[in-house]
Amino acid sequence: MLTGPDLIVDDNGRIWRTGSRALLDSLHVAKPEADLIQYVIRNLGFVRIHTTRSGVRITLRPRFLTKAAFEAVVFQMVTLEHERFVIEVADAPGIIEIVPGVEDAAARLADLASVGGNITREDFQREEISLRRLHGNPRMSPLAGLLQRWRRSKGNLRTDLATEFGDPALLGRATVMRMTGDSRGVIEYCGDGFTWSEASWRHAMVGHDASGHPDPQYGQNFWAGYLETQRAQAPRLEFIEALIRVPGYPARRSRYERLLLPWRRDGGQFVSVVSVLRTSFPTVSDV
């Protein structure tokens, strides 16, 4: 049941009411036809945005999504001020993706359109964000709790790594590097909460530098944050969007926040990274 606007975005980014006379006139159609909307989505690169009880439903054929249409769709998503977006690909009826939050939903649309469409996506993006983002945010509470423990201990590791970073609240999304120089380090701990590889890969990483990561390019990209945290000797909160390619697994694009902390123990220096996953989707084929 519809509970809000039902709109069509054309390939030039213009907005129409679904089924309106103005839309029909623009298509040179005398009267509505049952499959007209599906036709313009599948063949002309139009996008339907309709609000239902379950969220804002966005129906599109990604390979035909133009930049103008994409920008207009995102503008409408922001305007609707909804917290749940349901993405439906016209070529795969019955299969939907539910993405919370307009920012993550827009990123997912761009990811879908990057295959066969004219939207370009970088493999890796990294941005430092304010530690204030941790305050009062339930989703980020695991990072806020770890930061509090770090401050109470003044950055001193008082237990073994498995005890400190095996806290169930962290969901196994922790990696610890022992720093062996200004530009070097060895992975000492890797949690079991990373879904991009199996346990054998995680175990193989321990005792090696970032090049031991199953996706060496991704490993080199995330390594820069360790070095910056080590040099500053201060907490660092980052937002990451990354395409991760692991042999034998579908490539995945993930979006997450990560907290980097410098630690000391027995004269050694360590940097931990703990992340909170926002979204993670396998890359898509040309649709």
Phi and psi restraints in degrees (value plus and minus 20) as a CYANA .aco file:
   2 LEU   PHI     -95.0   -55.0
   2 LEU   PSI     118.9   158.9
   3 THR   PHI    -147.7  -107.7
   3 THR   PSI     -13.9    26.1
   4 GLY   PHI    -179.7  -139.7
   4 GLY   PSI    -183.4  -143.4
   5 PRO   PHI     -79.1   -39.1
   5 PRO   PSI     126.3   166.3
   6 ASP   PHI    -144.4  -104.4
   6 ASP   PSI      87.9   127.9
   7 LEU   PHI    -144.5  -104.5
   7 LEU   PSI     135.1   175.1
   8 ILE   PHI    -139.5   -99.5
   8 ILE   PSI     111.5   151.5
   9 VAL   PHI    -127.5   -87.5
   9 VAL   PSI     102.9   142.9
  10 ASP   PHI    -107.4   -67.4
  10 ASP   PSI     159.2   199.2
  11 ASP   PHI     -89.8   -49.8
  11 ASP   PSI     -32.7     7.3
  12 ASN   PHI    -117.0   -77.0
  12 ASN   PSI     -16.2    23.8
  13 GLY   PHI      65.8   105.8
  13 GLY   PSI     -12.8    27.2
  14 ARG   PHI     -99.5   -59.5
  14 ARG   PSI     128.3   168.3
  15 ILE   PHI    -127.5   -87.5
  15 ILE   PSI     113.5   153.5
  16 TRP   PHI    -152.9  -112.9
  16 TRP   PSI     132.0   172.0
  17 ARG   PHI     -95.8   -55.8
  17 ARG   PSI     111.2   151.2
  18 THR   PHI     -78.9   -38.9
  18 THR   PSI     107.5   147.5
  19 GLY   PHI      60.1   100.1
  19 GLY   PSI     -17.4    22.6
  20 SER   PHI     -91.2   -51.2
  20 SER   PSI     137.3   177.3
  21 ARG   PHI     -82.2   -42.2
  21 ARG   PSI     -57.3   -17.3
  22 ALA   PHI     -82.3   -42.3
  22 ALA   PSI     -61.0   -21.0
  23 LEU   PHI     -84.8   -44.8
  23 LEU   PSI     -65.3   -25.3
  24 LEU   PHI     -80.6   -40.6
  24 LEU   PSI     -61.2   -21.2
  25 ASP   PHI     -84.4   -44.4
  25 ASP   PSI     -59.2   -19.2
  26 SER   PHI     -85.3   -45.3
  26 SER   PSI     -45.8    -5.8
  27 LEU   PHI    -115.2   -75.2
  27 LEU   PSI     -21.1    18.9
  28 HIS   PHI      38.9    78.9
  28 HIS   PSI      23.4    63.4
  29 VAL   PHI    -131.6   -91.6
  29 VAL   PSI     110.2   150.2
  30 ALA   PHI     -94.3   -54.3
  30 ALA   PSI     -58.6   -18.6
  31 LYS   PHI    -166.7  -126.7
  31 LYS   PSI     137.3   177.3
  32 PRO   PHI     -81.7   -41.7
  32 PRO   PSI     122.8   162.8
  33 GLU   PHI    -141.4  -101.4
  33 GLU   PSI     129.8   169.8
  34 ALA   PHI     -77.1   -37.1
  34 ALA   PSI     -58.8   -18.8
  35 ASP   PHI    -124.6   -84.6
  35 ASP   PSI      -3.4    36.6
  36 LEU   PHI     -81.7   -41.7
  36 LEU   PSI     -66.6   -26.6
  37 ILE   PHI     -83.8   -43.8
  37 ILE   PSI     -63.6   -23.6
  38 GLN   PHI     -82.7   -42.7
  38 GLN   PSI     -55.6   -15.6
  39 TYR   PHI     -84.1   -44.1
  39 TYR   PSI     -68.3   -28.3
  40 VAL   PHI     -89.2   -49.2
  40 VAL   PSI     -49.4    -9.4
  41 ILE   PHI     -89.6   -49.6
  41 ILE   PSI     -66.3   -26.3
  42 ARG   PHI     -95.2   -55.2
  42 ARG   PSI     -49.3    -9.3
  43 ASN   PHI    -136.1   -96.1
  43 ASN   PSI     -41.2    -1.2
  44 LEU   PHI    -135.4   -95.4
  44 LEU   PSI     -21.1    18.9
  45 GLY   PHI      59.6    99.6
  45 GLY   PSI      -1.0    39.0
  46 PHE   PHI     -98.9   -58.9
  46 PHE   PSI     140.0   180.0
  47 VAL   PHI    -149.7  -109.7
  47 VAL   PSI     115.9   155.9
  48 ARG   PHI    -123.1   -83.1
  48 ARG   PSI     113.8   153.8
  49 ILE   PHI    -144.4  -104.4
  49 ILE   PSI      91.6   131.6
  50 HIS   PHI    -154.9  -114.9
  50 HIS   PSI     118.3   158.3
  51 THR   PHI    -112.6   -72.6
  51 THR   PSI     105.7   145.7
  52 THR   PHI    -144.1  -104.1
  52 THR   PSI    -199.6  -159.6
  53 ARG   PHI     -83.9   -43.9
  53 ARG   PSI     -47.4    -7.4
  54 SER   PHI    -106.8   -66.8
  54 SER   PSI     -28.3    11.7
  55 GLY   PHI     119.1   159.1
  55 GLY   PSI    -191.1  -151.1
  56 VAL   PHI    -105.4   -65.4
  56 VAL   PSI      95.2   135.2
  57 ARG   PHI    -114.3   -74.3
  57 ARG   PSI     106.3   146.3
  58 ILE   PHI    -138.4   -98.4
  58 ILE   PSI      98.0   138.0
  59 THR   PHI    -133.0   -93.0
  59 THR   PSI     108.4   148.4
  60 LEU   PHI    -176.4  -136.4
  60 LEU   PSI     146.5   186.5
  61 ARG   PHI    -134.0   -94.0
  61 ARG   PSI      83.1   123.1
  62 PRO   PHI     -75.4   -35.4
  62 PRO   PSI     -57.7   -17.7
  63 ARG   PHI     -85.8   -45.8
  63 ARG   PSI     -38.9     1.1
  64 PHE   PHI    -122.9   -82.9
  64 PHE   PSI     -15.0    25.0
  65 LEU   PHI     -93.7   -53.7
  65 LEU   PSI      98.6   138.6
  66 THR   PHI    -104.4   -64.4
  66 THR   PSI     143.2   183.2
  67 LYS   PHI     -83.2   -43.2
  67 LYS   PSI     -59.7   -19.7
  68 ALA   PHI     -82.8   -42.8
  68 ALA   PSI     -62.5   -22.5
  69 ALA   PHI     -86.7   -46.7
  69 ALA   PSI     -62.9   -22.9
  70 PHE   PHI     -77.9   -37.9
  70 PHE   PSI     -68.1   -28.1
  71 GLU   PHI     -83.2   -43.2
  71 GLU   PSI     -59.0   -19.0
  72 ALA   PHI     -87.6   -47.6
  72 ALA   PSI     -58.7   -18.7
  73 VAL   PHI     -82.7   -42.7
  73 VAL   PSI     -66.4   -26.4
  74 VAL   PHI     -82.3   -42.3
  74 VAL   PSI     -60.5   -20.5
  75 PHE   PHI     -79.2   -39.2
  75 PHE   PSI     -63.8   -23.8
  76 GLN   PHI     -85.7   -45.7
  76 GLN   PSI     -58.4   -18.4
  77 MET   PHI     -80.6   -40.6
  77 MET   PSI     -62.8   -22.8
  78 VAL   PHI     -85.3   -45.3
  78 VAL   PSI     -62.8   -22.8
  79 THR   PHI     -82.6   -42.6
  79 THR   PSI     -56.4   -16.4
  80 LEU   PHI     -91.4   -51.4
  80 LEU   PSI     -39.5     0.5
  81 GLU   PHI      32.9    72.9
  81 GLU   PSI      28.7    68.7
  82 HIS   PHI    -128.0   -88.0
  82 HIS   PSI     135.0   175.0
  83 GLU   PHI    -123.1   -83.1
  83 GLU   PSI     -22.8    17.2
  84 ARG   PHI    -155.8  -115.8
  84 ARG   PSI     110.8   150.8
  85 PHE   PHI    -144.0  -104.0
  85 PHE   PSI     113.5   153.5
  86 VAL   PHI    -132.0   -92.0
  86 VAL   PSI      94.5   134.5
  87 ILE   PHI    -122.4   -82.4
  87 ILE   PSI     106.3   146.3
  88 GLU   PHI    -144.0  -104.0
  88 GLU   PSI     104.1   144.1
  89 VAL   PHI    -111.3   -71.3
  89 VAL   PSI     106.3   146.3
  90 ALA   PHI     -79.5   -39.5
  90 ALA   PSI     -49.6    -9.6
  91 ASP   PHI     -99.1   -59.1
  91 ASP   PSI     -28.8    11.2
  92 ALA   PHI    -149.9  -109.9
  92 ALA   PSI      46.9    86.9
  93 PRO   PHI     -79.6   -39.6
  93 PRO   PSI     120.1   160.1
  94 GLY   PHI      70.5   110.5
  94 GLY   PSI     -32.6     7.4
  95 ILE   PHI    -127.4   -87.4
  95 ILE   PSI     102.0   142.0
  96 ILE   PHI    -148.7  -108.7
  96 ILE   PSI     140.2   180.2
  97 GLU   PHI    -143.7  -103.7
  97 GLU   PSI     112.8   152.8
  98 ILE   PHI    -127.7   -87.7
  98 ILE   PSI     101.0   141.0
  99 VAL   PHI    -144.2  -104.2
  99 VAL   PSI     101.3   141.3
 100 PRO   PHI    -100.8   -60.8
 100 PRO   PSI     117.8   157.8
 101 GLY   PHI      68.8   108.8
 101 GLY   PSI     115.6   155.6
 102 VAL   PHI     -86.6   -46.6
 102 VAL   PSI     -56.3   -16.3
 103 GLU   PHI     -85.3   -45.3
 103 GLU   PSI     -66.6   -26.6
 104 ASP   PHI     -90.0   -50.0
 104 ASP   PSI     -55.5   -15.5
 105 ALA   PHI     -86.1   -46.1
 105 ALA   PSI     -60.9   -20.9
 106 ALA   PHI     -83.8   -43.8
 106 ALA   PSI     -59.2   -19.2
 107 ALA   PHI     -84.7   -44.7
 107 ALA   PSI     -57.9   -17.9
 108 ARG   PHI     -86.6   -46.6
 108 ARG   PSI     -60.4   -20.4
 109 LEU   PHI     -80.4   -40.4
 109 LEU   PSI     -63.2   -23.2
 110 ALA   PHI     -83.6   -43.6
 110 ALA   PSI     -58.0   -18.0
 111 ASP   PHI     -83.7   -43.7
 111 ASP   PSI     -65.0   -25.0
 112 LEU   PHI     -81.1   -41.1
 112 LEU   PSI     -62.2   -22.2
 113 ALA   PHI     -96.8   -56.8
 113 ALA   PSI     -31.7     8.3
 114 SER   PHI     -93.8   -53.8
 114 SER   PSI     -34.5     5.5
 115 VAL   PHI    -118.8   -78.8
 115 VAL   PSI      84.9   124.9
 116 GLY   PHI      65.8   105.8
 116 GLY   PSI     -36.9     3.1
 117 GLY   PHI    -115.6   -75.6
 117 GLY   PSI    -187.5  -147.5
 118 ASN   PHI    -131.1   -91.1
 118 ASN   PSI       4.8    44.8
 119 ILE   PHI    -117.2   -77.2
 119 ILE   PSI     106.8   146.8
 120 THR   PHI    -120.2   -80.2
 120 THR   PSI     115.7   155.7
 121 ARG   PHI    -145.3  -105.3
 121 ARG   PSI     116.2   156.2
 122 GLU   PHI    -100.4   -60.4
 122 GLU   PSI     130.9   170.9
 123 ASP   PHI     -92.2   -52.2
 123 ASP   PSI     -46.4    -6.4
 124 PHE   PHI    -169.5  -129.5
 124 PHE   PSI     110.0   150.0
 125 GLN   PHI    -152.0  -112.0
 125 GLN   PSI     118.6   158.6
 126 ARG   PHI    -158.4  -118.4
 126 ARG   PSI     110.8   150.8
 127 GLU   PHI    -160.4  -120.4
 127 GLU   PSI     108.1   148.1
 128 GLU   PHI     -95.7   -55.7
 128 GLU   PSI     114.9   154.9
 129 ILE   PHI    -146.4  -106.4
 129 ILE   PSI     144.1   184.1
 130 SER   PHI     -90.5   -50.5
 130 SER   PSI     121.3   161.3
 131 LEU   PHI     -83.4   -43.4
 131 LEU   PSI     -37.3     2.7
 132 ARG   PHI     -83.8   -43.8
 132 ARG   PSI     -40.2    -0.2
 133 ARG   PHI     -81.6   -41.6
 133 ARG   PSI     -39.1     0.9
 134 LEU   PHI     -97.8   -57.8
 134 LEU   PSI     -41.8    -1.8
 135 HIS   PHI     -94.4   -54.4
 135 HIS   PSI     105.6   145.6
 136 GLY   PHI      47.8    87.8
 136 GLY   PSI      -0.2    39.8
 137 ASN   PHI    -131.6   -91.6
 137 ASN   PSI      84.3   124.3
 138 PRO   PHI     -77.2   -37.2
 138 PRO   PSI     -57.1   -17.1
 139 ARG   PHI     -84.5   -44.5
 139 ARG   PSI     -49.0    -9.0
 140 MET   PHI    -117.5   -77.5
 140 MET   PSI     -12.6    27.4
 141 SER   PHI     -78.9   -38.9
 141 SER   PSI     -53.9   -13.9
 142 PRO   PHI     -79.7   -39.7
 142 PRO   PSI     -57.6   -17.6
 143 LEU   PHI     -92.5   -52.5
 143 LEU   PSI     -59.7   -19.7
 144 ALA   PHI     -82.7   -42.7
 144 ALA   PSI     -60.9   -20.9
 145 GLY   PHI     -84.6   -44.6
 145 GLY   PSI     -60.2   -20.2
 146 LEU   PHI     -85.9   -45.9
 146 LEU   PSI     -61.3   -21.3
 147 LEU   PHI     -81.1   -41.1
 147 LEU   PSI     -59.8   -19.8
 148 GLN   PHI     -82.6   -42.6
 148 GLN   PSI     -62.8   -22.8
 149 ARG   PHI     -84.4   -44.4
 149 ARG   PSI     -58.5   -18.5
 150 TRP   PHI     -82.2   -42.2
 150 TRP   PSI     -63.0   -23.0
 151 ARG   PHI     -88.2   -48.2
 151 ARG   PSI     -59.6   -19.6
 152 ARG   PHI     -84.1   -44.1
 152 ARG   PSI     -56.7   -16.7
 153 SER   PHI    -106.5   -66.5
 153 SER   PSI     -23.6    16.4
 154 LYS   PHI      36.8    76.8
 154 LYS   PSI      13.6    53.6
 155 GLY   PHI      59.5    99.5
 155 GLY   PSI      -6.8    33.2
 156 ASN   PHI    -118.6   -78.6
 156 ASN   PSI     106.1   146.1
 157 LEU   PHI     -96.9   -56.9
 157 LEU   PSI      98.0   138.0
 158 ARG   PHI    -128.3   -88.3
 158 ARG   PSI     -23.5    16.5
 159 THR   PHI    -153.3  -113.3
 159 THR   PSI     154.1   194.1
 160 ASP   PHI     -90.8   -50.8
 160 ASP   PSI     143.1   183.1
 161 LEU   PHI     -83.1   -43.1
 161 LEU   PSI     -59.1   -19.1
 162 ALA   PHI     -83.7   -43.7
 162 ALA   PSI     -54.5   -14.5
 163 THR   PHI     -93.7   -53.7
 163 THR   PSI     -65.7   -25.7
 164 GLU   PHI     -86.9   -46.9
 164 GLU   PSI     -63.6   -23.6
 165 PHE   PHI    -125.0   -85.0
 165 PHE   PSI     -18.9    21.1
 166 GLY   PHI    -109.4   -69.4
 166 GLY   PSI     -12.1    27.9
 167 ASP   PHI     -72.1   -32.1
 167 ASP   PSI     103.3   143.3
 168 PRO   PHI     -74.9   -34.9
 168 PRO   PSI     -48.0    -8.0
 169 ALA   PHI     -83.0   -43.0
 169 ALA   PSI     -43.7    -3.7
 170 LEU   PHI    -104.9   -64.9
 170 LEU   PSI     -26.8    13.2
 171 LEU   PHI      37.4    77.4
 171 LEU   PSI       6.8    46.8
 172 GLY   PHI      52.6    92.6
 172 GLY   PSI     -11.7    28.3
 173 ARG   PHI    -114.3   -74.3
 173 ARG   PSI      38.1    78.1
 174 ALA   PHI    -152.0  -112.0
 174 ALA   PSI     119.3   159.3
 175 THR   PHI    -154.5  -114.5
 175 THR   PSI     119.0   159.0
 176 VAL   PHI    -146.2  -106.2
 176 VAL   PSI     110.5   150.5
 177 MET   PHI    -132.1   -92.1
 177 MET   PSI     109.6   149.6
 178 ARG   PHI    -108.6   -68.6
 178 ARG   PSI      99.3   139.3
 179 MET   PHI     -99.7   -59.7
 179 MET   PSI     107.7   147.7
 180 THR   PHI    -133.5   -93.5
 180 THR   PSI     -12.4    27.6
 181 GLY   PHI     152.4   192.4
 181 GLY   PSI    -197.5  -157.5
 182 ASP   PHI     -86.2   -46.2
 182 ASP   PSI     -42.8    -2.8
 183 SER   PHI    -156.6  -116.6
 183 SER   PSI       0.7    40.7
 184 ARG   PHI    -155.9  -115.9
 184 ARG   PSI     137.3   177.3
 185 GLY   PHI    -188.5  -148.5
 185 GLY   PSI     142.4   182.4
 186 VAL   PHI    -147.2  -107.2
 186 VAL   PSI     113.0   153.0
 187 ILE   PHI     -89.9   -49.9
 187 ILE   PSI     102.2   142.2
 188 GLU   PHI    -124.9   -84.9
 188 GLU   PSI     -40.7    -0.7
 189 TYR   PHI    -172.5  -132.5
 189 TYR   PSI     118.8   158.8
 190 CYS   PHI    -162.1  -122.1
 190 CYS   PSI     100.8   140.8
 191 GLY   PHI     -92.4   -52.4
 191 GLY   PSI     154.0   194.0
 192 ASP   PHI    -121.5   -81.5
 192 ASP   PSI      -2.6    37.4
 193 GLY   PHI    -118.2   -78.2
 193 GLY   PSI      -8.4    31.6
 194 PHE   PHI    -117.4   -77.4
 194 PHE   PSI     101.4   141.4
 195 THR   PHI    -110.5   -70.5
 195 THR   PSI     -20.8    19.2
 196 TRP   PHI    -100.0   -60.0
 196 TRP   PSI     -26.4    13.6
 197 SER   PHI    -176.1  -136.1
 197 SER   PSI     146.4   186.4
 198 GLU   PHI    -108.7   -68.7
 198 GLU   PSI     152.8   192.8
 199 ALA   PHI     -79.2   -39.2
 199 ALA   PSI     -54.6   -14.6
 200 SER   PHI     -81.3   -41.3
 200 SER   PSI     -56.9   -16.9
 201 TRP   PHI     -87.1   -47.1
 201 TRP   PSI     -64.3   -24.3
 202 ARG   PHI     -82.5   -42.5
 202 ARG   PSI     -61.9   -21.9
 203 HIS   PHI     -86.4   -46.4
 203 HIS   PSI     -54.4   -14.4
 204 ALA   PHI     -88.8   -48.8
 204 ALA   PSI     -44.6    -4.6
 205 MET   PHI     -90.9   -50.9
 205 MET   PSI     -52.5   -12.5
 206 VAL   PHI     -84.3   -44.3
 206 VAL   PSI     111.2   151.2
 207 GLY   PHI      72.4   112.4
 207 GLY   PSI     -17.6    22.4
 208 HIS   PHI    -144.9  -104.9
 208 HIS   PSI     145.7   185.7
 209 ASP   PHI    -104.0   -64.0
 209 ASP   PSI    -189.2  -149.2
 210 ALA   PHI     -82.6   -42.6
 210 ALA   PSI     -42.4    -2.4
 211 SER   PHI     -88.1   -48.1
 211 SER   PSI     -32.9     7.1
 212 GLY   PHI    -101.0   -61.0
 212 GLY   PSI     -22.2    17.8
 213 HIS   PHI     -85.5   -45.5
 213 HIS   PSI     124.4   164.4
 214 PRO   PHI     -76.0   -36.0
 214 PRO   PSI     -51.2   -11.2
 215 ASP   PHI    -132.3   -92.3
 215 ASP   PSI      73.9   113.9
 216 PRO   PHI     -77.2   -37.2
 216 PRO   PSI     -56.4   -16.4
 217 GLN   PHI     -84.3   -44.3
 217 GLN   PSI     -64.0   -24.0
 218 TYR   PHI     -83.2   -43.2
 218 TYR   PSI     -61.0   -21.0
 219 GLY   PHI     -78.3   -38.3
 219 GLY   PSI     -62.7   -22.7
 220 GLN   PHI     -86.8   -46.8
 220 GLN   PSI     -56.0   -16.0
 221 ASN   PHI     -87.3   -47.3
 221 ASN   PSI     -62.8   -22.8
 222 PHE   PHI     -98.4   -58.4
 222 PHE   PSI     -35.2     4.8
 223 TRP   PHI     -84.5   -44.5
 223 TRP   PSI     -51.0   -11.0
 224 ALA   PHI     -78.6   -38.6
 224 ALA   PSI     -57.2   -17.2
 225 GLY   PHI     -84.0   -44.0
 225 GLY   PSI     -57.0   -17.0
 226 TYR   PHI     -79.2   -39.2
 226 TYR   PSI     -67.4   -27.4
 227 LEU   PHI     -82.9   -42.9
 227 LEU   PSI     -63.1   -23.1
 228 GLU   PHI     -84.8   -44.8
 228 GLU   PSI     -58.2   -18.2
 229 THR   PHI     -88.0   -48.0
 229 THR   PSI     -61.3   -21.3
 230 GLN   PHI     -82.1   -42.1
 230 GLN   PSI     -63.6   -23.6
 231 ARG   PHI     -89.6   -49.6
 231 ARG   PSI     -59.1   -19.1
 232 ALA   PHI    -100.7   -60.7
 232 ALA   PSI     -43.5    -3.5
 233 GLN   PHI      31.8    71.8
 233 GLN   PSI      26.7    66.7
 234 ALA   PHI    -168.0  -128.0
 234 ALA   PSI     133.2   173.2
 235 PRO   PHI     -80.7   -40.7
 235 PRO   PSI     130.8   170.8
 236 ARG   PHI    -163.1  -123.1
 236 ARG   PSI     107.8   147.8
 237 LEU   PHI    -131.9   -91.9
 237 LEU   PSI     110.0   150.0
 238 GLU   PHI    -150.9  -110.9
 238 GLU   PSI     131.7   171.7
 239 PHE   PHI    -124.1   -84.1
 239 PHE   PSI     113.6   153.6
 240 ILE   PHI    -145.1  -105.1
 240 ILE   PSI     116.9   156.9
 241 GLU   PHI    -147.4  -107.4
 241 GLU   PSI     103.2   143.2
 242 ALA   PHI    -163.7  -123.7
 242 ALA   PSI     123.0   163.0
 243 LEU   PHI    -116.5   -76.5
 243 LEU   PSI     100.2   140.2
 244 ILE   PHI    -132.6   -92.6
 244 ILE   PSI     104.1   144.1
 245 ARG   PHI    -135.8   -95.8
 245 ARG   PSI      94.8   134.8
 246 VAL   PHI    -138.8   -98.8
 246 VAL   PSI     108.4   148.4
 247 PRO   PHI     -73.1   -33.1
 247 PRO   PSI     112.2   152.2
 248 GLY   PHI      68.1   108.1
 248 GLY   PSI     -22.4    17.6
 249 TYR   PHI    -148.1  -108.1
 249 TYR   PSI     130.6   170.6
 250 PRO   PHI     -82.4   -42.4
 250 PRO   PSI     120.4   160.4
 251 ALA   PHI     -82.3   -42.3
 251 ALA   PSI     123.1   163.1
 252 ARG   PHI    -147.2  -107.2
 252 ARG   PSI     121.9   161.9
 253 ARG   PHI    -124.2   -84.2
 253 ARG   PSI     102.6   142.6
 254 SER   PHI    -141.6  -101.6
 254 SER   PSI     127.2   167.2
 255 ARG   PHI    -145.8  -105.8
 255 ARG   PSI     108.8   148.8
 256 TYR   PHI    -178.8  -138.8
 256 TYR   PSI     139.9   179.9
 257 GLU   PHI    -120.3   -80.3
 257 GLU   PSI     126.0   166.0
 258 ARG   PHI    -156.4  -116.4
 258 ARG   PSI     121.5   161.5
 259 LEU   PHI    -127.0   -87.0
 259 LEU   PSI     104.1   144.1
 260 LEU   PHI    -127.3   -87.3
 260 LEU   PSI     112.2   152.2
 261 LEU   PHI    -153.1  -113.1
 261 LEU   PSI     117.1   157.1
 262 PRO   PHI    -108.3   -68.3
 262 PRO   PSI     117.5   157.5
 263 TRP   PHI    -150.6  -110.6
 263 TRP   PSI     142.9   182.9
 264 ARG   PHI    -153.2  -113.2
 264 ARG   PSI     125.7   165.7
 265 ARG   PHI    -181.2  -141.2
 265 ARG   PSI     105.8   145.8
 266 ASP   PHI      31.4    71.4
 266 ASP   PSI      22.1    62.1
 267 GLY   PHI      61.5   101.5
 267 GLY   PSI     -28.0    12.0
 268 GLY   PHI    -114.6   -74.6
 268 GLY   PSI     138.0   178.0
 269 GLN   PHI    -137.0   -97.0
 269 GLN   PSI     118.7   158.7
 270 PHE   PHI    -153.7  -113.7
 270 PHE   PSI     136.2   176.2
 271 VAL   PHI    -151.7  -111.7
 271 VAL   PSI     106.9   146.9
 272 SER   PHI    -123.6   -83.6
 272 SER   PSI     129.0   169.0
 273 VAL   PHI    -149.9  -109.9
 273 VAL   PSI     102.6   142.6
 274 VAL   PHI    -146.1  -106.1
 274 VAL   PSI     113.1   153.1
 275 SER   PHI    -143.0  -103.0
 275 SER   PSI     136.8   176.8
 276 VAL   PHI    -140.4  -100.4
 276 VAL   PSI      97.8   137.8
 277 LEU   PHI     -95.7   -55.7
 277 LEU   PSI     114.0   154.0
 278 ARG   PHI    -115.5   -75.5
 278 ARG   PSI     -79.4   -39.4
 279 THR   PHI    -164.9  -124.9
 279 THR   PSI     133.2   173.2
 280 SER   PHI    -171.3  -131.3
 280 SER   PSI     102.2   142.2
 281 PHE   PHI    -153.2  -113.2
 281 PHE   PSI     124.2   164.2
 282 PRO   PHI     -87.4   -47.4
 282 PRO   PSI     129.2   169.2
 283 THR   PHI     -85.5   -45.5
 283 THR   PSI     139.3   179.3
 284 VAL   PHI    -130.3   -90.3
 284 VAL   PSI     137.5   177.5
 285 SER   PHI    -101.4   -61.4
 285 SER   PSI     152.9   192.9
 286 ASP   PHI     -91.2   -51.2
 286 ASP   PSI      90.4   130.4
